[in-house]
């Protein structure tokens, strides 16, 4: 199930209940828009600078990011010898995505049972990337700016829309926008409508 956008108040509750290290992972995602794997892969030497280049593991693309000073100091305060988010049993490895996801899932289930977080919401670390995109779009009103910040391909505008407007789109609309078959059907339907209109005009 695709991750959902989470409004600021429930997201604040989730952050407050996460384990401290996992909370920092989320805070970096919210500040930079990076994917969870790229945040976990940050090295301590990178965090020693506020602005640095990250190579995304998923796409291979590079991106310059900025870490606010207050967040940087908290990151350095718990950073390991090699990785900012050191592995639990091996300092030569970073923390796993599964560890962050399990903690997030635990917290989300608790708040969903109380109604503080919508029951239909799919809360995951990737939700923080959507929150970042929505906030960036609200701040700039520029879809291209959001696309550049997320390092999305210029040819895939729909992907950026899914992120930037994820606070407004329903789960059904999000699914339709990200399902190639559904998009293809809609194009065919529009094509058939155009043909029917053209025939009626000729008649």
GROMACS elastic network, one bead per residue, 0.5 to 0.9 nm:
[ bonds ]
;  ai    aj funct       b0    kb
    1   122     6  0.68412   500
    2   122     6  0.66454   500
    2   123     6  0.88458   500
    2   124     6  0.88466   500
    2   126     6  0.88691   500
    2   171     6  0.88147   500
    2   174     6  0.88998   500
    2   175     6  0.84201   500
    3   121     6  0.75924   500
    3   123     6  0.57679   500
    3   124     6  0.58617   500
    3   125     6  0.81114   500
    3   126     6  0.60849   500
    3   127     6  0.54507   500
    3   130     6  0.83468   500
    4   120     6  0.89285   500
    4   121     6  0.56217   500
    4   122     6  0.51053   500
    4   123     6  0.59275   500
    4   124     6  0.77175   500
    4   126     6  0.80983   500
    4   127     6  0.55048   500
    4   130     6  0.74913   500
    4   166     6  0.74255   500
    4   167     6  0.85439   500
    4   171     6  0.82114   500
    5   121     6  0.78608   500
    5   122     6  0.83551   500
    5   123     6  0.79039   500
    5   126     6  0.88625   500
    5   127     6  0.53928   500
    5   128     6  0.75893   500
    5   129     6  0.85685   500
    5   130     6  0.55781   500
    5   131     6  0.58840   500
    5   134     6  0.83648   500
    5   163     6  0.82724   500
    5   166     6  0.57969   500
    5   167     6  0.58636   500
    6     9     6  0.82663   500
    6    10     6  0.66099   500
    6    11     6  0.57339   500
    6   117     6  0.81225   500
    6   118     6  0.87252   500
    6   121     6  0.77213   500
    6   122     6  0.89455   500
    6   123     6  0.74908   500
    6   127     6  0.66301   500
    6   128     6  0.79250   500
    6   130     6  0.81595   500
    6   131     6  0.67150   500
    6   167     6  0.77089   500
    7    10     6  0.58714   500
    7    11     6  0.60108   500
    7    12     6  0.85628   500
    7   117     6  0.88904   500
    7   131     6  0.77698   500
    7   167     6  0.77387   500
    8    11     6  0.50231   500
    8    12     6  0.59292   500
    8    13     6  0.87013   500
    8   131     6  0.83091   500
    9    12     6  0.50919   500
    9    13     6  0.65278   500
    9    14     6  0.88954   500
    9   116     6  0.87471   500
    9   117     6  0.89455   500
   10    13     6  0.50152   500
   10    14     6  0.63286   500
   10    15     6  0.86924   500
   10   111     6  0.82114   500
   10   116     6  0.62468   500
   10   117     6  0.55468   500
   10   118     6  0.85836   500
   11    14     6  0.50464   500
   11    15     6  0.61883   500
   11    16     6  0.86161   500
   11   117     6  0.82127   500
   11   128     6  0.85109   500
   12    15     6  0.51090   500
   12    16     6  0.61447   500
   12    17     6  0.87450   500
   13    16     6  0.51605   500
   13    17     6  0.63787   500
   13    18     6  0.88310   500
   13   107     6  0.87794   500
   13   111     6  0.79708   500
   13   116     6  0.82440   500
   13   117     6  0.86444   500
   14    17     6  0.53775   500
   14    18     6  0.63363   500
   14    23     6  0.86617   500
   14   104     6  0.74530   500
   14   107     6  0.61142   500
   14   108     6  0.65251   500
   14   111     6  0.77331   500
   14   117     6  0.86852   500
   15    18     6  0.53911   500
   15    19     6  0.85178   500
   15    20     6  0.88019   500
   15    22     6  0.85343   500
   15    23     6  0.55560   500
   15    24     6  0.87274   500
   15    26     6  0.74148   500
   15    27     6  0.82105   500
   15   104     6  0.87115   500
   15   107     6  0.87595   500
   16    19     6  0.83073   500
   16    20     6  0.84841   500
   16    23     6  0.74220   500
   17    20     6  0.84771   500
   17    23     6  0.81934   500
   17   104     6  0.88827   500
   17   107     6  0.63842   500
   18    21     6  0.80494   500
   18    22     6  0.61385   500
   18    23     6  0.54251   500
   18   100     6  0.89684   500
   18   103     6  0.64770   500
   18   104     6  0.67052   500
   18   106     6  0.87560   500
   18   107     6  0.66592   500
   19    22     6  0.53621   500
   19    23     6  0.60414   500
   19    24     6  0.87899   500
   19   100     6  0.89339   500
   19   103     6  0.72418   500
   20    23     6  0.50114   500
   20    24     6  0.64205   500
   20    25     6  0.88866   500
   21    24     6  0.51629   500
   21    25     6  0.65336   500
   21    26     6  0.89521   500
   21    75     6  0.88279   500
   21    78     6  0.79684   500
   21    85     6  0.75050   500
   21   100     6  0.88840   500
   22    26     6  0.64477   500
   22    27     6  0.86567   500
   22    85     6  0.89115   500
   22    99     6  0.83607   500
   22   100     6  0.57651   500
   22   101     6  0.89810   500
   22   103     6  0.75963   500
   22   104     6  0.82433   500
   23    26     6  0.51504   500
   23    27     6  0.61887   500
   23    28     6  0.87583   500
   23   100     6  0.88796   500
   24    28     6  0.61992   500
   24    29     6  0.86002   500
   24    71     6  0.82201   500
   24    74     6  0.81446   500
   24    75     6  0.71941   500
   25    28     6  0.53205   500
   25    29     6  0.64270   500
   25    30     6  0.87853   500
   25    36     6  0.72665   500
   25    39     6  0.65703   500
   25    40     6  0.71837   500
   25    85     6  0.81432   500
   25   100     6  0.80747   500
   25   125     6  0.86008   500
   26    29     6  0.50180   500
   26    30     6  0.61233   500
   26    31     6  0.85651   500
   26    36     6  0.78833   500
   26    39     6  0.87994   500
   26   100     6  0.89997   500
   26   125     6  0.67303   500
   26   128     6  0.64781   500
   26   129     6  0.89869   500
   27    30     6  0.50209   500
   27    31     6  0.61089   500
   27    32     6  0.85720   500
   27    71     6  0.79879   500
   27   128     6  0.82297   500
   28    31     6  0.50407   500
   28    32     6  0.59831   500
   28    33     6  0.77310   500
   28    34     6  0.75946   500
   28    36     6  0.89227   500
   28    39     6  0.69652   500
   28    67     6  0.75616   500
   28    71     6  0.78559   500
   29    32     6  0.52587   500
   29    34     6  0.51682   500
   29    35     6  0.66705   500
   29    36     6  0.68616   500
   29    39     6  0.70168   500
   29   125     6  0.82435   500
   29   126     6  0.84412   500
   29   128     6  0.59133   500
   29   129     6  0.61007   500
   29   132     6  0.75646   500
   30    33     6  0.57385   500
   30    34     6  0.80023   500
   30   128     6  0.54125   500
   30   129     6  0.63678   500
   30   130     6  0.86564   500
   30   131     6  0.68274   500
   30   132     6  0.52825   500
   30   133     6  0.89808   500
   31    34     6  0.83682   500
   31    66     6  0.81105   500
   31    67     6  0.70743   500
   31    68     6  0.78960   500
   31   132     6  0.70578   500
   32    35     6  0.89862   500
   32    65     6  0.63371   500
   32    66     6  0.69574   500
   32    67     6  0.73899   500
   32   129     6  0.82571   500
   32   132     6  0.73499   500
   32   149     6  0.83084   500
   32   150     6  0.89524   500
   33   128     6  0.73809   500
   33   130     6  0.78825   500
   33   131     6  0.83894   500
   33   132     6  0.54833   500
   33   133     6  0.70763   500
   33   149     6  0.73487   500
   33   150     6  0.64724   500
   34    37     6  0.81989   500
   34    38     6  0.62717   500
   34    39     6  0.63573   500
   34    56     6  0.82480   500
   34    65     6  0.87971   500
   34   128     6  0.89128   500
   34   129     6  0.66542   500
   34   150     6  0.75216   500
   35    38     6  0.54127   500
   35    39     6  0.64132   500
   35    40     6  0.88317   500
   35    56     6  0.81379   500
   35    58     6  0.88398   500
   35   125     6  0.81179   500
   35   126     6  0.67187   500
   35   128     6  0.86674   500
   35   129     6  0.67299   500
   36    39     6  0.50873   500
   36    40     6  0.61951   500
   36    41     6  0.85824   500
   36    97     6  0.68735   500
   36   100     6  0.85620   500
   36   125     6  0.63904   500
   36   126     6  0.69026   500
   36   128     6  0.89484   500
   36   129     6  0.86128   500
   37    40     6  0.51780   500
   37    41     6  0.61814   500
   37    42     6  0.89520   500
   37    56     6  0.85686   500
   37    57     6  0.74038   500
   37    58     6  0.86816   500
   37    96     6  0.80561   500
   37    97     6  0.63769   500
   38    42     6  0.65356   500
   38    54     6  0.77284   500
   38    55     6  0.78778   500
   38    56     6  0.61113   500
   38    57     6  0.64599   500
   38    58     6  0.86265   500
   39    42     6  0.54385   500
   39    84     6  0.87393   500
   39    85     6  0.84110   500
   40    43     6  0.84136   500
   40    83     6  0.78441   500
   40    84     6  0.73505   500
   40    85     6  0.58488   500
   40    86     6  0.83928   500
   40    94     6  0.62493   500
   40    95     6  0.62503   500
   40    96     6  0.73217   500
   40    97     6  0.75458   500
   41    57     6  0.89083   500
   41    83     6  0.68543   500
   41    84     6  0.77570   500
   41    85     6  0.76725   500
   41    93     6  0.89086   500
   41    94     6  0.64327   500
   41    95     6  0.83145   500
   42    45     6  0.84501   500
   42    46     6  0.66688   500
   42    47     6  0.73445   500
   42    54     6  0.80528   500
   42    82     6  0.89974   500
   42    83     6  0.60583   500
   42    84     6  0.58268   500
   42    85     6  0.74874   500
   42    94     6  0.85374   500
   43    46     6  0.53455   500
   43    47     6  0.66866   500
   43    79     6  0.85211   500
   43    80     6  0.84921   500
   43    81     6  0.86413   500
   43    82     6  0.58290   500
   43    84     6  0.51896   500
   43    85     6  0.80065   500
   43    94     6  0.88596   500
   44    47     6  0.51688   500
   44    48     6  0.64853   500
   44    75     6  0.86689   500
   44    76     6  0.72607   500
   44    79     6  0.60804   500
   44    80     6  0.67089   500
   44    81     6  0.68985   500
   44    82     6  0.57749   500
   44    83     6  0.51091   500
   44    85     6  0.83352   500
   45    48     6  0.52387   500
   45    49     6  0.74674   500
   45    82     6  0.77178   500
   45    83     6  0.82093   500
   45    84     6  0.83389   500
   46    49     6  0.57649   500
   46    50     6  0.80363   500
   46    51     6  0.83470   500
   46    52     6  0.65632   500
   46    53     6  0.83568   500
   46    54     6  0.89297   500
   46    84     6  0.85803   500
   47    50     6  0.64245   500
   47    51     6  0.82918   500
   47    52     6  0.81213   500
   47    67     6  0.79475   500
   47    72     6  0.65961   500
   47    73     6  0.89239   500
   47    75     6  0.73943   500
   47    76     6  0.69189   500
   47    79     6  0.87051   500
   47    84     6  0.72889   500
   48    72     6  0.76675   500
   48    73     6  0.88364   500
   48    76     6  0.72474   500
   49    52     6  0.65675   500
   49    66     6  0.87867   500
   49    67     6  0.82550   500
   49    72     6  0.83141   500
   50    65     6  0.81410   500
   50    66     6  0.55665   500
   50    68     6  0.67985   500
   50    69     6  0.68877   500
   50    72     6  0.68624   500
   51    64     6  0.68948   500
   51    65     6  0.56432   500
   51    67     6  0.64042   500
   52    63     6  0.83239   500
   52    64     6  0.55523   500
   52    65     6  0.57770   500
   52    66     6  0.68325   500
   52    67     6  0.87594   500
   53    62     6  0.65048   500
   53    63     6  0.54317   500
   53    65     6  0.62895   500
   54    61     6  0.82781   500
   54    62     6  0.54725   500
   54    63     6  0.53201   500
   54    64     6  0.62941   500
   54    65     6  0.72501   500
   55    58     6  0.89303   500
   55    59     6  0.82589   500
   55    60     6  0.58492   500
   55    61     6  0.55667   500
   55    63     6  0.64526   500
   55    64     6  0.89654   500
   56    59     6  0.56481   500
   56    60     6  0.50500   500
   56    61     6  0.54642   500
   56    62     6  0.61178   500
   56    63     6  0.77034   500
   57    60     6  0.55443   500
   57    61     6  0.79835   500
   58    61     6  0.82316   500
   59    62     6  0.86569   500
   59   151     6  0.88225   500
   61   151     6  0.74821   500
   62   151     6  0.83676   500
   63   149     6  0.81575   500
   63   150     6  0.89673   500
   63   151     6  0.74834   500
   65   149     6  0.89976   500
   67    70     6  0.84313   500
   67    71     6  0.66299   500
   67    72     6  0.59472   500
   68    71     6  0.54368   500
   68    72     6  0.60599   500
   68    73     6  0.88053   500
   69    73     6  0.62534   500
   69    74     6  0.87970   500
   70    73     6  0.53474   500
   70    74     6  0.66019   500
   70    75     6  0.88235   500
   71    74     6  0.52096   500
   71    75     6  0.61930   500
   71    76     6  0.86828   500
   72    75     6  0.50663   500
   72    76     6  0.61820   500
   72    77     6  0.85631   500
   73    76     6  0.51562   500
   73    77     6  0.61306   500
   74    78     6  0.68375   500
   74    79     6  0.86865   500
   75    78     6  0.56514   500
   75    79     6  0.59407   500
   75    84     6  0.69036   500
   75    85     6  0.85243   500
   76    80     6  0.83684   500
   76    84     6  0.72573   500
   78    84     6  0.73323   500
   78    85     6  0.78051   500
   78    86     6  0.88562   500
   79    82     6  0.80509   500
   79    83     6  0.65940   500
   79    85     6  0.60272   500
   79    86     6  0.69452   500
   80    83     6  0.53037   500
   80    84     6  0.53804   500
   80    85     6  0.64668   500
   80    86     6  0.52149   500
   80    87     6  0.86490   500
   80    91     6  0.68843   500
   80    94     6  0.88996   500
   81    84     6  0.77716   500
   81    86     6  0.78097   500
   81    91     6  0.69635   500
   81    92     6  0.81356   500
   82    85     6  0.86905   500
   82    86     6  0.73739   500
   82    91     6  0.69913   500
   82    92     6  0.64878   500
   82    93     6  0.80657   500
   82    94     6  0.83350   500
   83    86     6  0.52098   500
   83    87     6  0.82451   500
   83    91     6  0.75958   500
   83    92     6  0.75712   500
   83    93     6  0.72327   500
   83    94     6  0.57996   500
   83    95     6  0.85956   500
   84    94     6  0.76841   500
   85    93     6  0.87508   500
   85    94     6  0.55617   500
   85    95     6  0.56070   500
   86    89     6  0.86034   500
   86    90     6  0.74889   500
   86    91     6  0.54674   500
   86    92     6  0.75051   500
   86    93     6  0.63198   500
   86    95     6  0.54071   500
   87    90     6  0.52560   500
   87    91     6  0.55034   500
   87    92     6  0.73357   500
   87    93     6  0.52281   500
   87    96     6  0.71811   500
   88    91     6  0.73507   500
   88    93     6  0.86053   500
   88    94     6  0.81376   500
   88    95     6  0.66871   500
   89    93     6  0.85031   500
   90    93     6  0.56731   500
   90    94     6  0.79270   500
   91    94     6  0.70608   500
   93    96     6  0.86016   500
   95    98     6  0.85546   500
   95    99     6  0.70675   500
   95   100     6  0.80660   500
   96    99     6  0.53970   500
   96   100     6  0.69063   500
   96   101     6  0.88615   500
   97   100     6  0.52401   500
   97   101     6  0.60700   500
   97   102     6  0.85767   500
   97   125     6  0.87568   500
   98   102     6  0.59654   500
   98   103     6  0.85423   500
   99   102     6  0.53590   500
   99   103     6  0.64124   500
   99   104     6  0.87126   500
  100   103     6  0.53352   500
  100   104     6  0.61926   500
  100   105     6  0.86241   500
  100   124     6  0.88730   500
  100   125     6  0.73756   500
  101   104     6  0.50106   500
  101   105     6  0.59929   500
  101   106     6  0.85456   500
  101   124     6  0.63067   500
  101   125     6  0.63869   500
  102   105     6  0.50530   500
  102   106     6  0.61427   500
  102   107     6  0.86991   500
  103   106     6  0.51375   500
  103   107     6  0.63508   500
  103   108     6  0.86165   500
  104   107     6  0.52520   500
  104   108     6  0.60101   500
  104   109     6  0.85554   500
  104   123     6  0.73499   500
  104   124     6  0.61903   500
  104   125     6  0.70129   500
  105   108     6  0.50820   500
  105   109     6  0.60577   500
  105   110     6  0.86108   500
  105   123     6  0.69911   500
  105   124     6  0.68107   500
  106   109     6  0.54268   500
  106   110     6  0.64830   500
  107   110     6  0.52194   500
  107   111     6  0.64476   500
  107   112     6  0.85966   500
  108   111     6  0.52992   500
  108   112     6  0.59432   500
  108   113     6  0.85284   500
  108   117     6  0.71094   500
  108   122     6  0.85858   500
  108   123     6  0.63116   500
  108   124     6  0.83362   500
  109   112     6  0.50305   500
  109   113     6  0.60968   500
  109   114     6  0.87668   500
  109   117     6  0.85276   500
  109   119     6  0.84576   500
  109   123     6  0.88843   500
  110   113     6  0.53246   500
  110   114     6  0.66956   500
  110   115     6  0.88894   500
  110   116     6  0.88692   500
  110   117     6  0.87653   500
  111   114     6  0.51431   500
  111   115     6  0.61372   500
  111   116     6  0.51838   500
  111   117     6  0.53788   500
  111   118     6  0.84009   500
  111   119     6  0.87757   500
  112   116     6  0.59217   500
  112   118     6  0.59137   500
  112   119     6  0.51610   500
  112   120     6  0.86244   500
  112   121     6  0.85133   500
  113   116     6  0.78080   500
  113   117     6  0.80819   500
  113   119     6  0.74599   500
  114   117     6  0.76580   500
  115   118     6  0.61820   500
  115   119     6  0.69721   500
  116   119     6  0.87523   500
  117   120     6  0.86823   500
  117   121     6  0.73630   500
  117   123     6  0.89153   500
  118   121     6  0.53680   500
  118   122     6  0.87824   500
  119   122     6  0.81643   500
  120   171     6  0.89024   500
  121   171     6  0.88843   500
  122   127     6  0.81109   500
  123   126     6  0.78864   500
  123   127     6  0.60670   500
  124   127     6  0.53779   500
  124   128     6  0.77715   500
  125   128     6  0.57732   500
  125   129     6  0.76465   500
  126   129     6  0.52462   500
  126   130     6  0.67986   500
  126   131     6  0.89093   500
  127   130     6  0.51324   500
  127   131     6  0.63024   500
  127   132     6  0.87003   500
  128   132     6  0.61994   500
  128   133     6  0.86792   500
  129   132     6  0.50420   500
  129   133     6  0.62914   500
  129   134     6  0.87553   500
  129   150     6  0.85219   500
  129   163     6  0.80229   500
  130   134     6  0.61593   500
  130   135     6  0.85443   500
  130   162     6  0.85856   500
  130   163     6  0.52372   500
  130   164     6  0.71153   500
  130   165     6  0.88278   500
  130   166     6  0.69117   500
  130   167     6  0.85738   500
  131   134     6  0.51980   500
  131   135     6  0.61430   500
  131   136     6  0.85127   500
  131   163     6  0.81244   500
  131   164     6  0.84484   500
  131   166     6  0.83591   500
  131   167     6  0.83081   500
  132   135     6  0.52434   500
  132   136     6  0.60718   500
  132   137     6  0.86129   500
  132   163     6  0.87089   500
  132   164     6  0.85469   500
  133   136     6  0.50794   500
  133   137     6  0.61319   500
  133   138     6  0.85800   500
  133   146     6  0.62392   500
  133   147     6  0.86493   500
  133   149     6  0.82658   500
  133   150     6  0.75897   500
  133   160     6  0.83497   500
  133   163     6  0.57384   500
  133   164     6  0.50169   500
  133   165     6  0.82648   500
  133   166     6  0.85893   500
  134   137     6  0.51498   500
  134   138     6  0.61466   500
  134   139     6  0.85633   500
  134   146     6  0.85587   500
  134   163     6  0.66496   500
  134   165     6  0.63300   500
  134   166     6  0.69698   500
  134   167     6  0.69109   500
  135   138     6  0.50596   500
  135   139     6  0.60737   500
  135   140     6  0.86344   500
  135   164     6  0.80058   500
  136   139     6  0.50466   500
  136   140     6  0.60945   500
  136   141     6  0.78135   500
  136   142     6  0.84117   500
  136   143     6  0.89815   500
  136   145     6  0.80457   500
  136   146     6  0.62234   500
  136   149     6  0.86108   500
  136   164     6  0.77749   500
  137   140     6  0.52591   500
  137   142     6  0.60493   500
  137   143     6  0.64815   500
  137   145     6  0.78276   500
  137   146     6  0.61511   500
  137   164     6  0.58556   500
  137   165     6  0.81825   500
  138   141     6  0.55260   500
  138   142     6  0.84236   500
  138   164     6  0.84376   500
  139   142     6  0.84127   500
  140   143     6  0.81384   500
  140   145     6  0.73998   500
  140   146     6  0.82710   500
  141   145     6  0.83810   500
  141   146     6  0.87780   500
  142   145     6  0.52854   500
  142   146     6  0.66164   500
  142   147     6  0.88360   500
  143   146     6  0.51146   500
  143   147     6  0.61865   500
  143   148     6  0.87102   500
  143   157     6  0.86432   500
  143   160     6  0.73799   500
  143   161     6  0.75826   500
  143   164     6  0.73768   500
  144   148     6  0.61539   500
  144   149     6  0.85667   500
  144   154     6  0.82737   500
  144   157     6  0.87799   500
  144   160     6  0.85205   500
  145   148     6  0.51938   500
  145   149     6  0.62380   500
  145   150     6  0.86888   500
  146   149     6  0.50873   500
  146   150     6  0.61799   500
  146   151     6  0.84174   500
  146   152     6  0.86633   500
  146   160     6  0.71825   500
  146   163     6  0.88040   500
  146   164     6  0.71577   500
  147   150     6  0.52007   500
  147   151     6  0.58823   500
  147   152     6  0.52279   500
  147   153     6  0.76124   500
  147   154     6  0.73900   500
  147   157     6  0.79742   500
  147   159     6  0.87560   500
  147   160     6  0.57339   500
  147   161     6  0.87730   500
  147   164     6  0.87949   500
  148   152     6  0.64247   500
  148   153     6  0.85135   500
  148   154     6  0.84987   500
  149   152     6  0.79424   500
  150   160     6  0.79682   500
  151   154     6  0.87979   500
  152   155     6  0.84643   500
  152   156     6  0.71607   500
  152   157     6  0.81673   500
  152   159     6  0.75236   500
  152   160     6  0.68147   500
  153   156     6  0.54853   500
  153   157     6  0.76506   500
  153   159     6  0.86152   500
  153   160     6  0.88123   500
  154   157     6  0.62815   500
  155   158     6  0.87247   500
  156   159     6  0.56151   500
  156   160     6  0.72078   500
  157   160     6  0.53648   500
  157   161     6  0.63182   500
  157   162     6  0.88163   500
  158   162     6  0.62068   500
  158   163     6  0.88457   500
  158   177     6  0.68030   500
  158   178     6  0.76384   500
  159   162     6  0.52192   500
  159   163     6  0.67741   500
  159   164     6  0.88773   500
  159   177     6  0.80776   500
  159   178     6  0.72768   500
  160   163     6  0.52358   500
  160   164     6  0.60233   500
  160   165     6  0.83529   500
  161   164     6  0.50428   500
  161   165     6  0.56203   500
  161   166     6  0.76316   500
  161   177     6  0.88790   500
  162   165     6  0.56721   500
  162   166     6  0.55046   500
  162   169     6  0.78475   500
  162   174     6  0.63659   500
  162   177     6  0.72827   500
  162   178     6  0.78106   500
  163   166     6  0.51337   500
  163   167     6  0.83553   500
  164   167     6  0.77125   500
  165   168     6  0.54272   500
  165   169     6  0.62419   500
  166   169     6  0.52768   500
  166   170     6  0.78721   500
  166   171     6  0.88903   500
  166   174     6  0.75915   500
  167   170     6  0.83038   500
  169   172     6  0.79827   500
  169   173     6  0.58180   500
  169   174     6  0.61497   500
  170   173     6  0.51260   500
  170   174     6  0.61943   500
  170   175     6  0.85891   500
  171   174     6  0.50669   500
  171   175     6  0.61112   500
  171   176     6  0.86078   500
  172   175     6  0.51082   500
  172   176     6  0.61953   500
  172   177     6  0.86740   500
  173   176     6  0.50578   500
  173   177     6  0.61621   500
  173   178     6  0.86807   500
  174   177     6  0.51729   500
  174   178     6  0.62848   500
  174   179     6  0.85876   500
  175   178     6  0.53003   500
  175   179     6  0.59648   500
  175   182     6  0.86925   500
  176   179     6  0.52706   500
  176   180     6  0.81018   500
  176   181     6  0.86826   500
  176   182     6  0.57852   500
  176   183     6  0.67746   500
  177   180     6  0.77518   500
  177   182     6  0.76146   500
  177   183     6  0.66197   500
  178   182     6  0.82305   500
  178   183     6  0.78234   500
  179   182     6  0.53417   500
  179   183     6  0.62571   500
  179   184     6  0.86352   500
  180   183     6  0.50281   500
  180   184     6  0.60213   500
  180   185     6  0.85871   500
  181   185     6  0.61431   500
  181   186     6  0.86215   500
  182   185     6  0.50374   500
  182   186     6  0.62097   500
  182   187     6  0.86454   500
  183   186     6  0.51444   500
  183   187     6  0.62910   500
  183   188     6  0.87190   500
  184   187     6  0.51025   500
  184   188     6  0.62495   500
  184   189     6  0.86183   500
  185   188     6  0.50025   500
  185   189     6  0.60547   500
  185   190     6  0.85257   500
  186   190     6  0.61006   500
  186   191     6  0.84621   500
  187   190     6  0.50999   500
  187   191     6  0.60899   500
  187   192     6  0.86522   500
  188   192     6  0.61281   500
  188   193     6  0.85382   500
  189   192     6  0.50898   500
  189   193     6  0.61429   500
  189   194     6  0.85695   500
  190   193     6  0.50372   500
  190   194     6  0.61512   500
  190   195     6  0.86688   500
  191   194     6  0.50789   500
  191   195     6  0.62564   500
  191   196     6  0.86630   500
  192   195     6  0.50497   500
  192   196     6  0.61232   500
  192   197     6  0.85439   500
  193   196     6  0.51007   500
  193   197     6  0.61350   500
  193   198     6  0.85469   500
  194   197     6  0.51174   500
  194   198     6  0.61304   500
  194   199     6  0.86831   500
  195   199     6  0.61641   500
  195   200     6  0.86178   500
  196   199     6  0.51278   500
  196   200     6  0.61819   500
  196   201     6  0.86277   500
  197   200     6  0.51630   500
  197   201     6  0.62389   500
  197   202     6  0.87435   500
  198   201     6  0.51840   500
  198   202     6  0.63954   500
  198   203     6  0.87649   500
  199   202     6  0.50931   500
  199   203     6  0.61536   500
  200   203     6  0.50157   500
